[in-house]
Amino acid sequence: MRPIVLAAVLAAAAPAHGAPATVADARALLARGVAFDTVKGRGKVPAYADFLKSQLVAAGFAPADIRITPVGETANLHLAWKGNGTRPPIAITGHMDVVEADPKDWARDPFTATEDGGYLFGRGVGDNKFDVSMVVATLAAMKREGFRPNRDIHLFLSGDEETDGLTAEKQAAEAKAAGVALMLNSDGGGGLDAGGAASGYSLSAAEKTYADYRLTVTNPGGHSSRPTSPNAIAQLAAAASRVDAYRFAPQINEITRASLTAEGQKQGGAIGNAMVAFARNPGDAAAIATLRADPASIGQIATTCVPTMMTGGHAPNALPQKAALTVNCRIFPGTSVEATRKTIETIVADPAVKVETAQEWVSTPASPLRPDVMAAVTRAVAAAHPGIVPVPAMDAGASDSVYYRAVGIPSYGVSALFMKPEDQFAHGLNERIPLAAIAPALTQWHSLITAMAQ
């Protein structure tokens, strides 16, 4: 099938006034969004924010209700849809930025939305521009239909979730000042698809803590023709190998016990049986071994730390004077960033390797499983995918939710994107989403926002 490029022909992404959101509207909004290469350092987030604002204004929102705030070279978008004040305000969140993508490595231009074989390809098409587009399309449709919320609805779109997280921290403070009672995060949770049919849905109520650690070794160096020991690169390579081989002690909490039990009973097989066994007994060695061997499961049962970047040396004919390694950790709730740093020091077991915390996100507890949220999400998912019941889950990654939880706002990952595990290429090459996911996503978001706003 010849790919269809969807960039130049999608200038009119805003639907006609008075019409509900359609698959074509949302698809066009998503395709246009991919064309904004909102990578850190390129300064394109403000332009993307302006585009989204134009779509909301075209739907009937007043320009004054939508504020775009510059934050360095990036920006925040904040829509405040005033309700009648019957209930406390809520927030819906997402992020406009994406991770880097080198066109030389991709089969298609990563910043041109391309349809091929039932998929839409492009950087950020899934993370997080899919749900951002679905939410914007839904809010626009509801505004055109004359919907009037009983509570204020705030849409907060951040500009550096994939990197520094500065924008979401500012938005969380705004949300707290506005009296926001809960946050619905489009960049968390989500559904699984098995062979073209929905097979499960995770409602994210907890996240692991994100932290980067910098390991460095410094030596006097010298001429490469006169090798000396120790060698800084060799020392660091040994440290990297030890970190890579280490497995943190298993942990469990209320959220992961519920999700592992539900997913294990549904999935069956060796992985499913191990999930159920671990939920019943977190000390089950056989279950632990099985789950540690599964990339989709290992992050659910413990802290994980992996070497991700390495640099060293200053000339090809010189002994290295310095070598540096980045270790990325996703820390299980309840364990501190500093405690993990000390563990890495113990793992490395080399006093010549300096271990420092390079970047950390705030550590937060799980959000309570509020009955109103659970009921609304359950109805919304069932409306889009009959028979699918949401299960509370802990995301192995980190999102803007941590900043809202840090100021006391319960936050829930409620993405409407359903995908097969083999189609999940977020942050990787040839990121894609199934076009068939758009229609049910619109149904889910419309149901959820309507229920939570009344």
Disulfide bonds with the S-S distance in Angstrom:
Cys305-Cys329 2.00
